[in-house]
Amino acid sequence: MELKQHSHNRGIVTRYSQTVGHTPLLQLPVPHHKATLLLKLEQFNPMGNMKFRMALNMINAAEASGQLKPGGRIVESTSGNTGLGLAAIAAERGYRFTAIVDSHAAKDKLRAMRALGADIVFVDENSSDGELSTALRDETAARIAAEDPGSFWTEQHNNPANPDGYTSLAEELLEILGPEIEALVGAAGTGGSLCGTAKALRKTIPELYSLGVEPEGSIIFGGAGGTYYQSGTGTPPGAEIGVCVDYDQISLGVKVDDIAAFNTARYIARRFGLLIGGSAGGALYAAIRAIREGFLTGTVVVIIPDAGDKYLDSYYDDDWMAERKLLSTELPAELELFFGTRND
């Protein structure tokens, strides 16, 4: 498949937030299957992740509605990427920002938020490694916002400005690919990116197939809940599934365990020189599995939410992986068969 070259030139901007969007598509080889596999590399957004799109849209909507006033305070429960976007926008526009986090957040994301002037509130500094505290984070965010009349809780899981923030992503895909997109694959966390993009695409491509991917242990698509290490995706047991998970926009929901997600990310780094996040590894593995089984054909777009540079001390680290028994020798061989040798 030959892609149209994207000629957009933004030139000089006056705000960092104006650099959002227009991220590239990377085509990976699929030599033995009837599919075109494209990765939408959202790490080229400000703060290195796709959630800047929805963070910006949530703040714009809150300003327009009067819920957020000059000099006010933004509050959000976050595992990192949304917080990075909100922190940057708060600094740009003169707001205070309080991020409610747990021990699951990547250390580099916390450092970056602090560098941008954010206040960090931990809810579980003494918890065991890897456990999520999403429900407690949300409760804390609601309480802090209620105690401060000048604050606004963005509440990303239930804020309609979240999925609406990905209309631009759909527009970019249509600009480059036209209506020739058969399937969209993405991780399901708040649900905003996958459902918002799918909804916008379906205005032009009503028959679009959307594949939602969550970690084993997440409860969005049912099944027993449990612990998982994939950050910024899924809904752990005990946490509320927000309204931004629009099941009408998800054709099928599947689960990918940490072993498959992380070893896929590690393989992509060593084969293609591209560092991707753990949830991206899960989404990509689900797409590969579906293409290999003949379930998905044609043009398949996988949303890659962020890069892997913030996870170098976790799943890109051999010792970290070995300690958790997550290393796999079989999966890289499986992926090598799928992508073929470099001479294929």
Disulfide bonds with the S-S distance in Angstrom:
none
